[in-house]
Amino acid sequence: MKFNNDTTSWGSGTLIGPNIFLTAAHNLYDYDKKVYAELKTMQFLPALNGQILPFGVVEVEKYFV
């Protein structure tokens, strides 16, 4: 995830549908401002194993908290 303030963060998630993944809401929380952060971009890396990306990188189009 890349936030509007240009910081980046990693979090885990799981695929729950053909084009839907679920992550914990705390991954989207800005602890400095005490609000859910506005994201600049988010990517999903299915089956990431170290540096191996067997399914590539998927750009997230929408997210909901």
Buried (B, 14 or more C-beta within 10 A) or exposed (E): BEBEEEEEBEEEBEBEEEEEBEBEEEBBBBEEEEEEBEBEEBEBBBEBEEEEEEEEEBEEEEEEE
